[in-house]
Amino acid sequence: MSEAVNVNAARDTTVQAGAPLVSAAKPVVPSHFQSFLAFDFGVKRTGVAYGSRMLREAQPQATVNAEGDARWALIAQRIAEWQPDALVVGVPYHPDGAAHENTAKAKKFARQLNGRFNLPVFEVDERYSTTEAKAQGAKDADAASACIILNQFFRENL
């Protein structure tokens, strides 16, 4: 069974589909996981980035500008197109580490990805990713934020 894994150093937890949170050390990313699709979840837009273990560099993809079933259909197309070994989801927190108003929504999105696509999902603390993307002058801040999230995942876990 696939699992969702939180890779935040301050909040190390592992979530197996259908199982409660379990304390864990830094997650081990199996060496056979070579390709990753990352998401910067938003209520109206979801940024997307693709990257591989070999290059360790995220590439922005078109942002998913949809909600509900339309969002899931577009995400399914991306997963079919890129065939990732695992997914990465940015989870927002306040600067002090407290939950953000979108923390629970992003975690639910991660669980839904795992349940719908049966792929491992890694969660990454995405504090300031959108601010950083905008500061870099990104034309598509959501896709750029997804790149920042995936590059952070690569730095911390591969």
C-alpha positions in Angstrom: 0.0 0.0 0.0 1.3 3.5 -0.8 1.8 6.1 1.8 1.9 9.8 2.4 5.0 11.0 4.2 5.6 14.3 5.9 9.2 15.4 5.4 9.2 18.4 7.7 12.1 18.1 10.2 10.1 19.6 13.0 7.0 17.5 12.4 8.3 14.1 11.1 5.3 11.9 10.6 4.3 9.1 8.3 0.7 8.5 7.1 -0.2 5.2 5.5 -3.4 5.2 3.5 -6.2 4.4 6.0 -3.8 4.4 9.0 -3.3 7.0 11.7 -0.3 9.3 12.0 2.8 7.5 13.1 6.0 9.1 14.3 8.9 8.5 12.0 12.5 9.7 11.4 13.4 11.5 8.2 11.7 9.4 5.5 13.7 7.2 3.3 13.0 7.8 -0.4 13.6 4.5 -2.1 16.3 4.6 -4.8 13.8 3.2 -7.3 11.8 6.4 -7.0 13.3 8.3 -10.0 10.6 10.8 -11.0 8.4 13.1 -9.0 5.5 15.4 -9.6 5.0 18.2 -7.1 1.9 20.3 -6.3 1.5 23.7 -4.7 -2.2 23.2 -3.6 -4.5 26.1 -3.7 -8.3 26.3 -3.4 -8.6 27.7 -7.0 -5.3 27.0 -8.6 -2.7 24.2 -8.1 0.8 24.7 -9.2 2.6 21.7 -10.8 6.3 20.8 -11.3 8.1 17.7 -12.5 11.6 16.6 -11.6 13.8 13.6 -11.6 16.3 12.1 -9.1 19.0 12.2 -11.7 18.8 15.9 -12.5 17.5 17.0 -9.1 16.0 20.1 -10.7 12.3 20.9 -10.9 10.7 22.1 -14.1 7.4 24.1 -14.0 4.3 22.7 -15.7 1.1 24.5 -16.5 -0.9 25.4 -13.4 -4.2 23.5 -12.9 -6.8 26.2 -12.9 -9.8 24.1 -11.8 -11.7 22.9 -8.7 -13.4 19.7 -7.8 -13.8 17.0 -10.4 -12.3 19.2 -13.1 -9.1 19.6 -11.0 -8.8 15.8 -10.5 -9.3 15.1 -14.2 -6.4 17.5 -15.0 -4.2 16.0 -12.3 -5.0 12.5 -13.6 -3.8 13.7 -17.1 -0.6 15.0 -15.7 0.1 11.8 -13.8 -0.7 9.7 -16.9 1.6 12.0 -19.0 4.6 12.1 -16.6 4.3 8.7 -14.9 5.9 9.8 -11.6 7.1 7.3 -9.1 6.0 9.5 -6.2 4.2 12.8 -5.6 5.2 15.8 -3.4 2.8 18.2 -1.9 3.6 21.5 -0.3 1.9 22.1 3.1 1.7 25.6 4.4 2.6 26.6 8.0 2.9 29.9 9.8 6.5 31.2 10.5 6.3 29.8 14.1 5.3 26.4 12.8 1.7 26.6 13.7 -0.9 25.3 11.3 -2.0 27.7 8.6 -5.7 28.0 7.5 -4.8 25.9 4.4 -2.7 23.3 6.3 -5.6 20.9 6.7 -6.7 21.4 3.1 -3.3 20.7 1.7 -2.9 17.6 3.9 -6.4 16.4 2.7 -5.3 17.0 -0.9 -2.2 14.8 -0.2 -4.3 12.0 1.2 -6.7 12.2 -1.7 -3.8 12.0 -4.2 -2.6 8.9 -2.5 -6.1 7.4 -2.4 -7.0 8.2 -6.0 -3.7 7.4 -7.7 -2.1 4.8 -5.3 1.2 6.7 -5.4 3.4 7.6 -2.4 3.0 11.2 -1.4 5.6 13.2 0.4 4.6 16.4 2.2 7.0 19.3 2.4 6.8 22.5 4.5 6.1 25.2 1.9 6.5 28.2 4.1 7.2 31.3 1.9 7.4 29.3 -1.4 4.8 31.6 -3.1 6.5 34.7 -1.7 9.8 33.5 -3.0 8.3 32.7 -6.4 6.9 36.1 -6.7 10.1 37.8 -5.5 11.9 35.9 -8.4 9.5 37.5 -10.8 7.7 34.3 -11.8 5.1 34.7 -14.5 3.2 31.7 -13.0 3.8 31.9 -9.2 1.9 28.7 -8.6 4.1 26.6 -10.9 7.2 28.4 -9.7 6.1 27.6 -6.1 5.7 23.9 -7.0 9.3 24.0 -8.4 10.5 25.5 -5.1 8.7 22.8 -3.2 10.2 20.0 -5.3 13.7 21.5 -5.2 13.5 21.7 -1.4 12.4 18.0 -1.4 15.4 17.1 -3.5 17.8 19.0 -1.3 16.5 17.6 2.0 15.8 14.0 0.9 17.9 12.8 -2.0 
